Amino acid sequence: MTPTPEALSALARAWGARWPEALAVWSPYTKLAEPRLCVTEEDEEREHLQGSFAMIRVADHAVVIGLREVLTKGITAFPLQVLAHEIGHHVFAPGDLRDNARLLARIRRGLPGQEDQAGLVANLYLDLLVNDRLHREKGLDMAAVYRALRQPGEDPPRLWRLYLRTYELLWSLPSGDLTPNTPVDDALEADAGLAARLVRAYTNRWLDGASRYACLLLPYLMEQSDQAGQRYLAPWLDTRRAGEGDAVPDGLAELDDDELLGPIHPAEDPELSGLTAPTGSSTPGDAHRELPGGQKNQYRPPTEYAELMASLGVKVSPSQLAHRYYRELALPHIIPFPQRVLPRSTDPLPEGLDVWDPGSPLSDVDWIETVSHSPVVIPGVTTLERRMGESAGAEPERRPPDLYLGVDCSGSMNNPRQRLSWPVLSGAVITLSALRAGAKVMVCLSGEPGSFTETQGFLRHEDTIFGVLTDYLGTGYSYGILRLKETFLDAPPPKNPVHLLIVSDSDIFHMLGAIKEGWDIFAQALTQAGGGGTLVLDLPFAEHYAPQLDRVRSLGWGVHLVRSQEELLSFARAFSRLRFGPKGQVRTQ
């Protein structure tokens, strides 16, 4: 039977009136925007409500209710329970976008081969947490909602029977009160007991219990391969699209301790089994396990990062995701914000008047002088602006050199959007440090003979710079020396001193010899740039290239050698402080 518009409008008024009471269930100080009560199909499409009678969005803290489904499913008598449940997702679990992302990351670790089901598992886990608190602490009869939703003769998937049996154990309900009238096997009964203990044990640190719950549900997901099971569970998924939008949560490029330790089944958790955990542990269930060492193990691979964002519903381009990934990893290593040296190195000195150009900012117009010269204001004709000169100040001015970053992007280099690229991460550290210090940056990726890509000159626009830095070519064998010729020898001299930084390997020596006058170009570009140059080479056996290295140094280039690409990060930290910290900035007086 199709609900009438009059019935839906009356239901919207009735449910809207219960909103303040639902907020007060959690706290008299809880504040959230009014719920989006969808009356028509157009309302549901506008709010992106599909397949469920309720949903939340953590990006804009919205609660959305589909009243047509509420009427169809026969739960019109439970506005307080439903609204308080959705509010609970905002104020308790998952709470915000970052915790929702961390939750999914941990659950994915517990679902090998079933990672695409992380949203479903997260939804079931969060609902258990919220409903148990509402039923046990807030005094709401949440079991009545599940009783009202039962259909005669229904045959739900085994996963749903486990889920409902968990509630029966949590709330001391008789078997069959919520579950269908089908026998509960011993394995399901044992798993429901573990799930109930997990919900109670981890209710105040629910992120720690997420991967454990995923391990518990994994066998049920593996046996539930039919589409019918997916369709049965769809109406209950109110948080599955909670993170949808263009907001990218922070703090996900690195793995947290729970992910590094790996998932553990609840049956093996000392905290749930009753075994005594070591004293002083903040997470007793993990106290007997040690974190794996090595900085390399702390980083989430770029592909996993992109998959996690996709599971959250984050809708941004691969280039923007790569930008956020490498920016987040680089931030702990960049230079502190530089401090200005006062007094000014130059002082403004009024010198005269010029005609104001209409293409200039309106704030440049000197209105007093303009109306003094002519009572009729004609833009670009009678409008005047003050011409300013400079007088020497009391302190020498210090400016950072601009940065030219040339990165070998040949076939021997990793695609930074598939695997962690240490040259790109190091370039990100140096680039962000340069921008923070006030420098402009030009990035060139080169894999030649083959192709190259570069920014259009020296910029301060981070998105554009990272769009090039995180790109991938995979052509040729080395950075192309002709890139220096086109930028510094065939173009006008740079306005500011530029430091040349080239990141490559031993193949650059072959490139220098193969290009006509390659070594001369290498020397002349350094002179023309005016800010020095550094050649960073991945050379595990540097002694084999001693003559070439001596020749590079004789031209005035600095040389830094690393034995593995991972060492580039330490170089980037030191280089950034040397070149863009206060001591590395160039005196201009």
C-alpha positions as CSV (number, residue, x, y, z in Angstrom):
1,M,0.0,0.0,0.0
2,T,1.5,3.4,-1.1
3,P,1.6,6.0,1.7
4,T,-0.6,9.0,1.1
5,P,0.9,12.5,1.1
6,E,-1.4,13.4,4.0
7,A,-0.1,10.5,6.1
8,L,3.5,11.3,5.3
9,S,3.1,15.0,6.2
10,A,1.4,14.1,9.5
11,L,4.2,11.6,10.3
12,A,6.8,14.3,9.5
13,R,5.2,16.6,12.0
14,A,5.0,13.9,14.7
15,W,8.6,12.8,14.3
16,G,9.9,16.4,14.1
17,A,8.3,17.1,17.4
18,R,10.2,14.4,19.1
19,W,13.6,15.7,17.9
20,P,14.4,17.8,21.1
21,E,13.6,14.8,23.3
22,A,15.8,12.5,21.2
23,L,18.7,15.0,21.6
24,A,18.2,15.1,25.3
25,V,18.5,11.3,25.5
26,W,22.2,11.7,25.1
27,S,22.7,15.1,26.8
28,P,20.7,18.2,27.5
29,Y,23.5,20.1,25.8
30,T,23.5,18.0,22.5
31,K,23.2,20.3,19.5
32,L,22.5,19.0,16.0
33,A,20.7,20.5,13.0
34,E,17.1,19.4,12.5
35,P,16.7,16.0,10.8
36,R,16.0,15.8,7.1
37,L,12.6,14.1,7.0
38,C,12.1,12.9,3.5
39,V,8.5,12.8,2.4
40,T,8.8,12.3,-1.3
41,E,11.1,10.3,-3.6
42,E,12.6,13.6,-4.8
43,D,13.5,14.3,-1.1
44,E,15.3,11.0,-0.9
45,E,17.2,11.5,-4.1
46,R,18.3,15.0,-3.0
47,E,19.7,13.6,0.3
48,H,21.1,10.5,-1.4
49,L,19.0,8.1,0.7
50,Q,18.9,4.7,-1.0
51,G,17.7,1.4,0.3
52,S,17.4,2.4,4.0
53,F,14.9,4.2,6.1
54,A,17.6,6.2,7.9
55,M,21.2,7.4,7.4
56,I,23.8,9.8,8.7
57,R,26.5,11.9,7.1
58,V,29.5,12.9,9.3
59,A,30.7,15.4,6.7
60,D,27.8,17.8,7.4
61,H,26.5,16.2,10.6
62,A,23.1,15.3,9.0
63,V,20.4,12.9,10.1
64,V,18.2,11.7,7.2
65,I,15.0,9.8,7.7
66,G,13.0,8.2,4.8
67,L,9.4,8.4,6.1
68,R,8.0,6.4,3.2
69,E,10.1,3.4,4.4
70,V,9.2,4.1,8.0
71,L,5.5,3.7,7.1
72,T,6.1,0.7,4.9
73,K,8.1,-1.2,7.5
74,G,5.6,-0.4,10.3
75,I,7.9,1.4,12.7
76,T,6.0,4.7,13.0
77,A,5.6,4.2,16.7
78,F,9.3,4.5,17.4
79,P,10.5,8.0,16.6
80,L,12.4,8.4,19.8
81,Q,14.4,5.2,19.3
82,V,15.2,5.8,15.6
83,L,16.1,9.5,16.1
84,A,18.2,8.8,19.2
85,H,20.0,6.0,17.4
86,E,21.0,8.3,14.5
87,I,22.1,11.0,17.0
88,G,24.2,8.4,18.7
89,H,26.3,7.9,15.6
90,H,27.2,11.6,15.7
91,V,27.9,11.9,19.4
92,F,29.2,8.5,20.3
93,A,30.3,6.3,17.4
94,P,31.7,7.0,14.8
95,G,31.4,10.6,15.8
96,D,33.5,12.3,13.1
97,L,35.0,11.7,9.7
98,R,38.5,10.8,10.9
99,D,37.3,8.2,13.4
100,N,34.9,6.8,10.8
101,A,37.9,6.4,8.5
102,R,40.1,4.8,11.2
103,L,37.3,2.4,12.0
104,L,37.1,1.3,8.3
105,A,40.8,1.0,8.1
106,R,40.9,-1.4,11.1
107,I,38.0,-3.4,9.9
108,R,39.6,-3.9,6.5
109,R,42.6,-5.5,8.2
110,G,40.3,-8.1,9.7
111,L,38.6,-9.0,6.4
112,P,41.3,-10.4,4.1
113,G,39.7,-11.1,0.7
114,Q,36.4,-9.4,1.9
115,E,37.6,-5.8,2.2
116,D,34.7,-4.6,0.1
117,Q,32.4,-5.7,3.0
118,A,34.1,-3.3,5.5
119,G,31.2,-0.8,5.3
120,L,28.7,-3.5,6.2
121,V,30.7,-4.8,9.1
122,A,31.3,-1.3,10.4
123,N,27.6,-0.5,10.3
124,L,26.7,-3.7,12.2
125,Y,29.4,-3.0,14.8
126,L,28.4,0.7,15.3
127,D,24.7,-0.2,15.6
128,L,25.5,-2.8,18.3
129,L,27.5,-0.1,20.3
130,V,24.8,2.6,20.0
131,N,21.8,0.4,20.6
132,D,23.3,-1.3,23.6
133,R,24.0,2.0,25.2
134,L,20.6,3.3,24.4
135,H,18.9,0.2,25.8
136,R,21.1,-0.4,28.8
137,E,22.0,3.2,30.0
138,K,19.3,5.4,28.4
139,G,16.3,3.2,29.1
140,L,15.0,3.1,25.5
141,D,13.3,-0.2,24.4
142,M,15.4,-0.8,21.3
143,A,14.3,-4.5,21.2
144,A,10.8,-3.3,20.3
145,V,12.0,-1.9,17.1
146,Y,13.5,-5.2,16.0
147,R,10.3,-7.1,17.0
148,A,8.2,-4.7,14.9
149,L,10.4,-5.3,11.9
150,R,10.1,-9.1,12.0
151,Q,8.2,-10.6,9.1
152,P,6.3,-13.9,9.4
153,G,8.0,-16.7,7.6
154,E,11.2,-14.7,6.8
155,D,14.5,-16.6,6.4
156,P,17.3,-14.1,7.0
157,P,20.9,-14.9,6.2
158,R,23.0,-16.5,9.0
159,L,24.9,-13.2,9.5
160,W,21.7,-11.5,10.5
161,R,20.7,-14.3,12.9
162,L,24.1,-13.9,14.6
163,Y,23.5,-10.1,14.9
164,L,20.1,-10.5,16.5
165,R,21.2,-13.2,18.8
166,T,23.9,-10.9,20.1
167,Y,21.2,-8.4,21.1
168,E,19.4,-11.2,22.9
169,L,22.5,-12.0,24.9
170,L,23.3,-8.4,25.6
171,W,19.8,-7.6,26.9
172,S,19.1,-11.0,28.6
173,L,16.2,-11.8,26.2
174,P,15.0,-15.4,25.6
175,S,16.3,-17.1,22.5
176,G,13.8,-16.5,19.7
177,D,12.6,-13.2,21.0
178,L,14.3,-11.3,18.2
179,T,15.7,-14.1,16.0
180,P,13.5,-16.1,13.7
181,N,12.0,-19.4,14.9
182,T,14.9,-21.4,13.5
183,P,17.4,-23.4,15.6
184,V,20.6,-21.6,16.6
185,D,23.6,-23.9,16.1
186,D,26.4,-24.2,18.6
187,A,28.9,-22.3,16.5
188,L,26.6,-19.3,16.0
189,E,25.7,-19.3,19.8
190,A,29.4,-19.3,20.7
191,D,30.1,-16.4,18.3
192,A,27.1,-14.4,19.5
193,G,28.5,-14.8,23.1
194,L,31.9,-13.5,21.9
195,A,30.3,-10.6,20.1
196,A,28.3,-9.6,23.2
197,R,31.4,-9.7,25.4
198,L,33.3,-7.7,22.9
199,V,30.6,-4.9,22.7
200,R,30.7,-4.6,26.5
201,A,34.4,-4.8,26.9
202,Y,35.3,-2.3,24.2
203,T,32.3,0.1,24.5
204,N,34.6,3.0,25.7
205,R,37.4,2.3,23.2
206,W,35.4,0.9,20.4
207,L,38.1,1.4,17.8
208,D,40.2,-1.2,19.5
209,G,37.4,-3.8,19.1
210,A,36.7,-3.1,15.5
211,S,39.2,-5.5,13.9
212,R,38.3,-8.2,16.4
213,Y,34.6,-7.9,15.4
214,A,35.6,-8.1,11.7
215,C,37.6,-11.3,12.3
216,L,34.5,-12.8,14.0
217,L,32.2,-12.0,11.1
218,L,34.6,-13.0,8.3
219,P,33.4,-16.7,8.0
220,Y,29.8,-15.4,7.8
221,L,30.7,-13.0,5.0
222,M,32.5,-15.7,3.1
223,E,29.5,-18.0,3.2
224,Q,27.1,-15.2,2.3
225,S,27.9,-14.7,-1.4
226,D,24.4,-14.5,-2.7
227,Q,22.8,-11.2,-3.7
228,A,19.7,-12.0,-1.6
229,G,21.7,-11.7,1.6
230,Q,23.0,-8.3,0.5
231,R,19.5,-7.1,-0.3
232,Y,18.2,-8.3,3.1
233,L,20.8,-6.3,5.0
234,A,20.6,-3.1,2.9
235,P,17.8,-1.3,4.8
236,W,19.9,-1.4,8.0
237,L,22.9,0.3,6.7
238,D,22.6,3.8,8.0
239,T,26.3,4.6,8.3
240,R,27.6,3.0,5.1
241,R,27.7,6.3,3.3
242,A,28.5,8.4,6.3
243,G,31.8,9.7,4.9
244,E,30.6,10.4,1.4
245,G,31.7,13.7,-0.1
246,D,34.8,15.5,-1.1
247,A,36.3,15.9,2.4
248,V,39.5,13.8,2.8
249,P,40.1,12.9,6.5
250,D,43.6,13.5,7.9
251,G,45.8,11.0,9.6
252,L,45.2,8.0,7.4
253,A,48.5,7.9,5.4
254,E,50.3,6.2,8.3
255,L,49.2,2.9,10.0
256,D,48.2,3.1,13.6
257,D,49.3,0.6,16.3
258,D,46.2,-1.6,16.0
259,E,46.8,-2.0,12.3
260,L,50.5,-2.7,12.7
261,L,49.7,-5.4,15.3
262,G,47.3,-7.1,12.9
263,P,43.8,-8.4,13.6
264,I,43.1,-10.8,16.4
265,H,40.0,-13.1,16.8
266,P,37.9,-12.4,19.9
267,A,38.4,-16.0,21.0
268,E,42.2,-15.2,21.2
269,D,41.8,-11.9,23.1
270,P,42.9,-12.3,26.7
271,E,40.5,-9.5,27.7
272,L,37.5,-11.5,26.5
273,S,38.7,-14.9,27.5
274,G,39.3,-13.9,31.1
275,L,43.1,-14.4,31.0
276,T,45.1,-11.8,32.9
277,A,46.8,-9.3,30.7
278,P,50.2,-7.7,31.7
279,T,49.9,-4.9,34.2
280,G,50.1,-1.3,32.9
281,S,48.7,-1.9,29.4
282,S,46.4,0.7,28.0
283,T,45.0,-2.0,25.6
284,P,45.1,-5.2,27.6
285,G,44.2,-7.4,24.6
286,D,47.3,-6.2,22.7
287,A,49.7,-6.1,25.6
288,H,51.2,-9.5,24.7
289,R,52.0,-8.5,21.2
290,E,54.9,-6.4,20.0
291,L,54.9,-3.8,17.2
292,P,57.0,-4.6,14.2
293,G,60.0,-2.3,13.8
294,G,61.1,-0.1,10.9
295,Q,59.8,3.2,9.7
296,K,58.9,1.6,6.3
297,N,56.3,-0.5,8.0
298,Q,54.5,2.6,9.4
299,Y,53.2,3.8,6.0
300,R,50.1,2.7,4.3
301,P,50.7,1.9,0.6
302,P,49.2,4.5,-1.8
303,T,46.9,1.9,-3.3
304,E,45.5,0.9,0.1
305,Y,45.1,4.6,1.0
306,A,43.1,5.1,-2.2
307,E,40.9,2.0,-1.6
308,L,40.2,3.2,2.0
309,M,39.1,6.6,0.7
310,A,36.9,4.8,-1.9
311,S,35.3,2.7,0.8
312,L,34.5,5.9,2.8
313,G,32.8,7.4,-0.3
314,V,35.4,10.2,-0.7
315,K,35.0,11.5,-4.2
316,V,38.2,13.3,-5.3
317,S,40.5,12.7,-8.2
318,P,43.5,10.3,-8.0
319,S,45.8,13.3,-8.3
320,Q,44.2,15.0,-5.3
321,L,44.4,11.8,-3.3
322,A,48.1,11.4,-4.1
323,H,48.6,15.1,-3.1
324,R,47.0,14.5,0.3
325,Y,48.8,11.2,0.8
326,Y,52.4,12.6,0.3
327,R,51.6,15.9,1.9
328,E,50.4,14.1,5.1
329,L,53.6,12.0,5.2
330,A,55.8,15.0,4.5
331,L,54.4,17.4,7.1
332,P,56.2,16.0,10.2
333,H,59.6,16.6,8.4
334,I,59.2,20.1,6.9
335,I,60.9,23.2,8.4
336,P,59.2,25.2,11.1
337,F,57.5,28.5,10.0
338,P,60.4,31.0,9.6
339,Q,60.4,34.1,11.7
340,R,60.6,37.6,10.1
341,V,63.7,39.7,10.9
342,L,62.7,43.2,11.9
343,P,63.1,46.1,11.2
344,R,62.4,46.0,7.4
345,S,65.3,45.6,5.1
346,T,63.7,48.4,2.9
347,D,61.4,51.2,3.8
348,P,58.7,52.6,1.5
349,L,59.5,56.1,0.0
350,P,56.8,58.2,-1.8
351,E,58.2,59.4,-5.1
352,G,55.3,60.8,-7.2
353,L,52.0,60.1,-8.9
354,D,51.1,57.8,-11.9
355,V,47.8,57.3,-13.7
356,W,45.9,54.4,-12.2
357,D,45.3,51.5,-14.6
358,P,41.8,50.0,-14.4
359,G,43.4,46.6,-14.4
360,S,45.1,47.3,-11.1
361,P,43.5,46.9,-7.6
362,L,41.0,49.6,-6.7
363,S,42.7,50.0,-3.4
364,D,45.8,51.5,-5.2
365,V,43.8,54.6,-6.1
366,D,44.9,57.7,-4.2
367,W,41.5,59.4,-3.9
368,I,42.6,62.6,-2.3
369,E,45.1,63.3,-5.1
370,T,42.6,62.2,-7.7
371,V,39.8,64.6,-6.7
372,S,42.3,67.4,-6.0
373,H,43.4,67.3,-9.7
374,S,40.0,66.9,-11.2
375,P,36.4,67.0,-9.8
376,V,35.3,64.6,-12.6
377,V,36.6,61.0,-11.9
378,I,37.2,59.0,-15.1
379,P,38.8,55.6,-14.5
380,G,42.1,55.3,-16.2
381,V,42.2,59.0,-17.2
382,T,41.9,61.2,-14.1
383,T,42.5,58.5,-11.4
384,L,45.9,58.6,-9.8
385,E,48.0,56.3,-7.7
386,R,51.0,56.9,-5.6
387,R,54.4,55.7,-7.0
388,M,56.5,54.2,-4.2
389,G,60.2,53.7,-4.1
390,E,62.4,52.1,-1.4
391,S,65.0,53.3,0.9
392,A,67.6,51.1,2.6
393,G,66.5,49.8,5.9
394,A,68.5,49.0,9.0
395,E,68.8,45.2,8.5
396,P,69.9,43.2,5.5
397,E,67.0,41.3,3.8
398,R,67.1,37.6,3.7
399,R,65.2,35.7,1.1
400,P,65.0,32.0,0.4
401,P,66.3,30.9,-3.0
402,D,63.7,29.6,-5.4
403,L,63.8,25.9,-6.1
404,Y,64.1,23.9,-9.3
405,L,63.4,20.2,-8.5
406,G,64.2,17.7,-11.3
407,V,63.3,14.1,-10.5
408,D,64.2,11.1,-12.5
409,C,61.0,9.4,-13.5
410,S,62.3,6.7,-15.8
411,G,61.2,3.1,-15.8
412,S,63.3,2.2,-12.8
413,M,61.2,4.4,-10.5
414,N,58.0,3.4,-8.7
415,N,54.7,4.8,-9.7
416,P,53.9,7.1,-6.7
417,R,50.2,6.4,-6.9
418,Q,50.7,2.6,-6.6
419,R,53.7,2.2,-4.3
420,L,55.4,4.6,-1.8
421,S,57.9,6.6,-3.8
422,W,60.8,7.9,-1.6
423,P,61.9,10.4,-4.3
424,V,58.4,11.9,-4.4
425,L,58.1,11.9,-0.6
426,S,61.4,13.6,-0.2
427,G,60.5,16.1,-3.0
428,A,57.3,16.8,-1.0
429,V,59.2,17.6,2.1
430,I,61.6,19.9,0.3
431,T,58.8,21.5,-1.7
432,L,56.6,22.2,1.3
433,S,59.6,23.6,3.2
434,A,60.4,25.9,0.2
435,L,56.8,27.2,0.0
436,R,56.7,27.7,3.7
437,A,59.8,29.8,3.6
438,G,58.4,32.0,0.8
439,A,60.2,30.5,-2.2
440,K,58.7,29.6,-5.6
441,V,59.1,26.1,-6.9
442,M,59.4,24.5,-10.3
443,V,59.1,20.7,-10.6
444,C,60.2,18.7,-13.6
445,L,59.7,14.9,-13.9
446,S,61.8,13.5,-16.7
447,G,62.3,10.0,-18.1
448,E,64.3,10.5,-21.2
449,P,64.8,9.6,-24.0
450,G,61.0,9.6,-23.8
451,S,58.8,12.1,-22.1
452,F,58.8,14.8,-19.4
453,T,56.3,16.9,-17.5
454,E,56.9,20.1,-15.6
455,T,55.1,23.1,-14.0
456,Q,54.7,26.2,-16.1
457,G,57.6,28.1,-14.5
458,F,58.2,28.8,-10.8
459,L,55.0,28.8,-8.8
460,R,53.6,29.0,-5.2
461,H,50.4,27.0,-6.0
462,E,50.7,23.8,-4.0
463,D,48.0,21.8,-5.9
464,T,49.6,22.5,-9.2
465,I,53.1,21.6,-8.0
466,F,52.0,18.4,-6.4
467,G,49.9,17.5,-9.5
468,V,53.2,17.3,-11.4
469,L,55.3,15.8,-8.5
470,T,53.0,12.9,-8.0
471,D,52.6,12.1,-11.7
472,Y,54.3,9.2,-13.3
473,L,56.1,8.7,-16.7
474,G,58.0,5.4,-16.6
475,T,59.9,6.2,-19.8
476,G,63.6,6.4,-20.8
477,Y,66.4,5.8,-18.4
478,S,67.3,9.1,-16.7
479,Y,66.6,12.7,-16.0
480,G,67.1,14.7,-19.3
481,I,69.8,17.3,-19.1
482,L,68.2,19.2,-21.9
483,R,65.5,20.2,-19.4
484,L,68.1,22.5,-17.8
485,K,69.0,24.0,-21.1
486,E,65.4,25.0,-22.0
487,T,64.7,26.4,-18.5
488,F,67.9,28.3,-17.8
489,L,70.0,28.7,-21.0
490,D,67.3,29.3,-23.6
491,A,65.1,31.5,-21.3
492,P,65.7,34.9,-19.7
493,P,67.7,34.8,-16.5
494,P,65.6,34.1,-13.4
495,K,64.5,37.1,-11.3
496,N,65.6,35.5,-8.1
497,P,68.5,33.1,-7.4
498,V,67.4,29.5,-8.0
499,H,68.8,26.4,-6.3
500,L,69.0,23.4,-8.7
501,L,68.2,20.0,-7.1
502,I,68.4,16.9,-9.3
503,V,67.4,13.5,-8.0
504,S,68.6,10.6,-10.1
505,D,70.9,7.6,-10.2
506,S,74.1,6.5,-12.0
507,D,72.3,6.7,-15.4
508,I,72.6,10.4,-15.3
509,F,76.3,10.1,-16.1
510,H,75.4,8.2,-19.3
511,M,72.9,11.0,-20.1
512,L,75.6,13.7,-19.6
513,G,77.9,11.9,-22.1
514,A,75.2,11.0,-24.6
515,I,73.9,14.6,-25.0
516,K,76.0,16.9,-27.1
517,E,77.7,19.4,-24.8
518,G,75.9,17.7,-21.9
519,W,78.5,18.5,-19.3
520,D,78.7,22.1,-20.6
521,I,74.9,22.5,-20.2
522,F,75.2,21.1,-16.7
523,A,77.8,23.7,-15.7
524,Q,76.2,26.7,-17.5
525,A,72.8,26.0,-16.0
526,L,74.3,26.1,-12.5
527,T,75.9,29.5,-13.2
528,Q,72.8,30.9,-14.8
529,A,70.5,29.7,-11.9
530,G,72.7,31.7,-9.4
531,G,71.6,29.8,-6.2
532,G,73.8,26.7,-6.3
533,G,73.0,23.2,-7.1
534,T,72.8,19.7,-5.5
535,L,72.9,16.4,-7.3
536,V,71.4,13.6,-5.2
537,L,72.3,10.1,-6.5
538,D,71.1,6.7,-5.5
539,L,74.6,5.0,-5.7
540,P,75.1,1.8,-3.7
541,F,78.6,1.4,-5.1
542,A,79.9,5.0,-5.4
543,E,83.5,3.9,-5.8
544,H,82.7,2.8,-9.3
545,Y,81.9,6.3,-10.3
546,A,84.7,8.3,-8.6
547,P,85.9,10.1,-11.8
548,Q,82.3,11.2,-12.8
549,L,81.6,12.4,-9.2
550,D,84.9,14.4,-9.1
551,R,84.0,16.0,-12.4
552,V,80.5,17.0,-11.1
553,R,82.1,18.6,-8.0
554,S,84.6,20.4,-10.1
555,L,81.8,22.2,-11.9
556,G,80.5,23.6,-8.6
557,W,77.7,21.2,-7.9
558,G,77.2,19.7,-4.5
559,V,76.8,15.9,-4.4
560,H,74.9,13.8,-1.9
561,L,75.0,10.1,-2.2
562,V,72.4,7.6,-0.7
563,R,72.7,3.8,-0.7
564,S,69.0,3.3,-0.8
565,Q,66.0,5.4,-1.7
566,E,64.7,5.3,1.8
567,E,67.8,7.5,2.8
568,L,66.4,10.3,0.7
569,L,64.0,11.3,3.5
570,S,66.8,12.0,5.9
571,F,68.5,14.0,3.1
572,A,65.3,16.0,2.5
573,R,65.0,17.0,6.2
574,A,68.6,18.2,6.3
575,F,68.5,19.9,3.0
576,S,65.3,21.8,3.8
577,R,66.8,23.1,7.0
578,L,70.0,24.1,5.3
579,R,68.5,25.8,2.3
580,F,65.2,27.2,3.6
581,G,65.8,27.6,7.3
582,P,66.9,31.1,8.6
583,K,70.6,30.3,8.0
584,G,70.0,29.1,4.4
585,Q,68.4,32.2,3.1
586,V,70.4,34.5,0.9
587,R,71.4,38.0,2.0
588,T,70.4,40.5,-0.6
589,Q,72.3,43.5,0.8
